[in-house]
Structures are given as structure tokens and as C-alpha cells.
């Protein structure tokens, strides 16, 4: 038995932690997995070569590297509590996907629509994590592939709409709706991180260095910044730029899911 520590440089949100766990879930010889999002470390109790684990992590292209074989693995958690936390994360993200998409369409904001898709993508990852429990490998990969293709297709449609709006005469988005909805989504993301961290550590404290590296929170702040840009410039350009950036982020996440499904 060996306990190896891997550093995953680009694992900076709870949804990406779930991708890492799913990528390792089908490898025989892995006994337990412990994830530290603050340090971006994955500690694995295993009976196989670390090279096998490293190969699986490399498929996600999250910058994984084998550090050493002297890590300390956290004690096993309560499976029921962990599942409840994933359900909570799924409900929060799915709810804000519907809410932000609705408000984004009404307020004519591509930033909000893109943020909604980002929340929907995370909801898909949490749903995949829940569905992966006790599921055959082939079905897991099929579910992941479907999710990845759907996300990539929606991101492509969103980018096309952003490009179209750059040259179209469209009424300005409503910055008030953008700011309010983004603040609510920000609160939902913080709540998700709190619940997942509590399950993992038994506590609800969060280091600021971890909170503010989470992709979802960066995205929320980007939409708020875009809304302020709309007010200052009296132009839809800041909103379109924010929407374009977020759609690229979603497409990048879809690529990771598709890589894992292979």
C-alpha cells in the first residue's frame, strides 16, 4: 500500500474536484482519495504504480504532477453526507442555471446567459458524480460524453450569438438585473463551497485564498464588472466580452469532460 500526493495546478473549483474523482473512480487498486482544494493536492491510497494514476489525471489536462509518496490521507467521510452535499450542489447550480438563463434572456445580457451555462455545466458535473456511484464504467463514460458534447454545442451557439451581436443594433442589457442576479449566484456558489468543505473537513471555515480562486466566483465577478462597464460606456461591448470569455471557459470544461470520458 502506498499513499501518493499529486499536485493538480489548475484544479480550482469544486466541480473540477469531482472531475478528478471521476477520472480515478474506475482504476483498480485505488482505495481512497482525499482532495485539498486550498493546496490543490490530491492524496491517494493505492496498491498500483503512481504512473497509472498520473496517466489518468493527465487526460484532464489540469496540470497534474506526482509530488511524493509521503502524503497523509484524510479519514474516510460519511458517504451519506457526501452524497447529500453533492445533491445540494446540484440543486443550487441547476436552480441558478434556470434563473440566470431566464433573467439573461429578459435583460438581454449575454454575460448572464453565459454565466447560466457555466452554472449548468457545473450542475452537470455534480449530476455525473451522483450518477457514477455504483454505475458500470461504460455507462459512466457514455453519460460524461453526452454531457461534454451538449456543453460544447451550447458554448459554440453562445459564441456565435456574441459575434452576431457585435454587429447588430440591439438594445443595451439591463445592468441592474445583471448585478443583482450575479450577486445571488455568487451567494449560491459560496454556499456550495461551504457545504462541500464542511463535509470534507468537519468545519465550515474557508480560507480566502481558496474562495477567490474558485472559477465560478471569478465568473460572477466578471459579469458584475461587465454590468458596471455597460453603465460607464453606455455600450453592450463589456457584456459581450464577458459573455465570450465565459463561453470559452465552458467550452474548455467540456473538453475536460470529453477527455475523461475517453
C-alpha positions in Angstrom: 0.0 0.0 0.0 1.3 3.5 -1.0 0.0 6.9 -0.2 0.9 9.3 -3.0 0.4 13.0 -3.3 -0.3 14.7 -6.6 -0.4 18.5 -7.2 -3.2 19.5 -9.7 -2.3 23.1 -10.5 -5.5 24.0 -12.4 -8.0 22.3 -10.1 -9.5 25.5 -8.7 -13.2 24.7 -8.1 -15.4 22.1 -6.6 -16.7 20.9 -9.9 -13.1 20.2 -11.1 -12.5 18.2 -7.9 -15.4 16.0 -9.0 -13.9 15.5 -12.4 -10.7 14.4 -10.8 -12.6 11.9 -8.6 -14.5 10.5 -11.5 -11.3 10.1 -13.6 -9.9 8.0 -10.8 -13.0 6.1 -9.8 -12.6 3.2 -12.2 -9.0 2.4 -11.6 -8.5 -0.9 -9.7 -6.1 -0.6 -6.8 -7.2 2.8 -5.6 -8.5 2.5 -2.1 -9.2 6.1 -1.0 -8.9 9.6 -2.4 -8.5 12.8 -0.4 -8.6 16.3 -2.0 -7.3 19.6 -0.6 -8.7 22.4 -2.9 -6.8 25.0 -0.9 -3.4 23.5 -1.8 -4.7 21.9 -5.0 -3.4 18.5 -3.8 -4.9 15.0 -4.3 -3.7 12.3 -1.9 -4.4 8.8 -2.9 -4.1 5.5 -1.0 -3.3 2.9 -3.7 -1.8 -0.5 -4.5 -0.7 0.3 -8.0 2.1 2.3 -9.7 1.7 6.1 -9.3 2.4 6.2 -13.1 -1.1 4.7 -13.7 -2.7 7.4 -11.6 -0.7 10.1 -13.3 -1.8 8.9 -16.7 -5.4 9.1 -15.7 -5.0 12.6 -14.3 -3.2 13.8 -17.4 -6.3 13.1 -19.5 -8.0 16.0 -17.8 -5.2 18.4 -18.6 -5.3 20.1 -15.3 -1.6 20.3 -14.8 -1.3 17.2 -12.5 2.2 16.2 -11.3 3.3 13.5 -8.8 4.9 15.2 -5.8 5.9 12.3 -3.4 4.7 9.2 -1.7 4.6 10.6 1.8 1.2 12.3 1.9 -1.3 11.9 4.7 -4.8 10.9 3.7 -7.9 12.3 5.4 -10.1 9.8 7.3 -13.0 8.4 5.2 -16.0 10.6 5.2 -19.6 9.8 5.7 -20.9 8.6 2.3 -24.5 9.7 3.0 -23.3 13.2 4.0 -21.1 13.4 0.9 -24.0 12.4 -1.3 -26.3 14.9 0.3 -23.7 17.6 -0.3 -23.5 16.7 -4.0 -27.3 16.8 -4.2 -27.2 20.3 -2.6 -24.5 21.4 -5.1 -26.5 20.1 -8.0 -29.8 21.7 -6.9 -28.1 25.1 -6.3 -26.3 25.1 -9.7 -29.3 23.8 -11.6 -31.6 26.3 -10.0 -29.3 29.2 -10.8 -28.9 27.9 -14.4 -32.7 28.3 -14.9 -32.8 31.6 -13.0 -29.9 33.2 -14.7 -30.9 32.0 -18.1 -34.4 33.4 -17.7 -33.2 36.8 -16.4 -30.4 36.9 -19.0 -32.9 36.5 -21.9 -35.3 39.1 -20.4 -32.5 41.6 -19.6 -30.7 40.9 -23.0 -27.4 40.1 -21.2 -25.0 37.6 -22.9 -22.9 37.7 -19.7 -25.8 36.4 -17.7 -26.7 33.8 -20.3 -23.1 32.6 -20.4 -22.9 32.5 -16.6 -26.1 30.5 -16.6 -24.5 28.0 -18.9 -21.4 27.8 -16.6 -23.7 27.0 -13.7 -25.5 24.4 -15.8 -22.1 22.9 -16.7 -21.3 22.5 -13.0 -24.7 21.1 -12.3 -23.9 18.5 -15.0 -20.6 17.6 -13.3 -22.4 17.1 -9.9 -25.1 15.1 -11.6 -22.4 12.9 -13.2 -20.7 12.4 -9.8 -24.0 11.3 -8.3 -24.8 9.0 -11.3 -21.3 7.5 -11.2 -22.0 5.8 -7.8 -22.4 2.1 -8.4 -22.6 2.6 -12.2 -20.8 0.5 -14.8 -17.8 2.1 -16.4 -19.3 2.1 -19.9 -22.4 3.9 -18.7 -20.3 6.5 -16.8 -18.3 7.2 -19.9 -21.5 7.5 -22.0 -23.0 9.9 -19.6 -19.9 12.0 -19.5 -19.6 12.0 -23.3 -23.2 13.2 -23.7 -22.7 16.0 -21.1 -19.5 17.1 -22.8 -21.0 17.3 -26.3 -24.1 19.2 -25.0 -21.9 21.7 -23.2 -19.6 22.2 -26.1 -22.5 22.7 -28.5 -24.2 25.3 -26.3 -20.9 27.1 -25.9 -20.5 27.2 -29.7 -24.0 28.6 -30.1 -23.4 31.2 -27.4 -20.1 32.4 -29.1 -21.9 32.6 -32.4 -24.6 34.8 -30.8 -21.9 37.0 -29.2 -20.3 37.6 -32.6 -23.6 38.4 -34.2 -24.5 40.9 -31.5 -21.2 42.8 -32.1 -22.5 44.0 -35.4 -26.3 44.1 -34.6 -28.2 47.1 -33.3 -29.6 45.6 -30.1 -31.0 47.4 -27.0 -28.5 47.7 -24.1 -28.6 44.9 -21.5 -30.1 45.9 -18.1 -27.1 46.3 -15.8 -29.2 46.3 -12.6 -30.5 42.8 -13.4 -27.0 41.7 -14.2 -25.6 42.8 -10.9 -28.5 41.5 -8.8 -28.5 38.1 -10.4 -24.7 37.8 -10.3 -24.7 38.6 -6.5 -27.4 35.9 -5.9 -25.3 33.4 -8.0 -22.2 34.4 -6.0 -24.1 33.7 -2.8 -25.1 30.3 -4.2 -21.6 29.4 -5.2 -20.3 30.4 -1.7 -23.0 28.2 -0.1 -22.0 25.3 -2.3 -18.3 25.6 -1.3 -19.2 25.9 2.4 -21.3 22.7 2.3 -18.7 20.7 0.4 -15.9 22.0 2.6 -17.9 21.1 5.8 -18.4 17.5 4.5 -14.7 17.2 3.8 -13.2 18.8 6.9 -15.9 18.8 9.5 -15.8 22.6 9.6 -17.3 25.4 7.7 -14.3 27.8 7.7 -12.9 28.8 4.3 -9.6 30.4 3.5 -9.9 33.5 1.3 -7.1 32.2 -0.8 -9.4 29.2 -1.7 -12.7 31.1 -2.1 -11.3 33.6 -4.5 -9.5 31.1 -6.7 -12.8 29.3 -7.5 -13.7 29.7 -11.2 -17.4 30.2 -10.5 -16.8 33.2 -8.3 -14.4 34.7 -10.8 -17.2 34.4 -13.4 -19.8 36.1 -11.2 -17.4 39.0 -10.6 -16.7 39.2 -14.3 -20.5 39.7 -15.0 -20.7 42.3 -12.3 -17.7 44.1 -13.8 -19.4 43.9 -17.2 -22.6 45.5 -15.9 -20.6 48.4 -14.5 -18.9 48.6 -17.9 -22.2 48.9 -19.6 -23.2 51.8 -17.3 -19.9 53.6 -17.7 -19.6 53.2 -21.5 -23.3 53.1 -22.4 -22.4 50.2 -24.7 -23.2 46.5 -24.9 -19.5 45.7 -25.6 -18.5 44.9 -22.0 -21.4 42.5 -21.7 -20.4 40.8 -25.0 -16.8 40.5 -24.0 -17.8 38.9 -20.6 -20.1 36.5 -22.4 -17.5 35.5 -24.9 -14.9 34.8 -22.2 -17.4 32.7 -20.2 -18.5 30.7 -23.2 -14.8 29.9 -23.8 -14.4 28.7 -20.2 -17.5 26.4 -20.6 -16.1 25.0 -23.9 -12.8 24.3 -22.1 -14.6 22.5 -19.3 -16.5 20.4 -21.9 -13.2 19.4 -23.4 -12.0 18.1 -20.0 -15.2 16.1 -19.6 -14.8 14.6 -23.1 -11.2 13.7 -22.3 -12.2 11.9 -19.1 -14.9 10.0 -21.0 -12.3 8.5 -23.3 
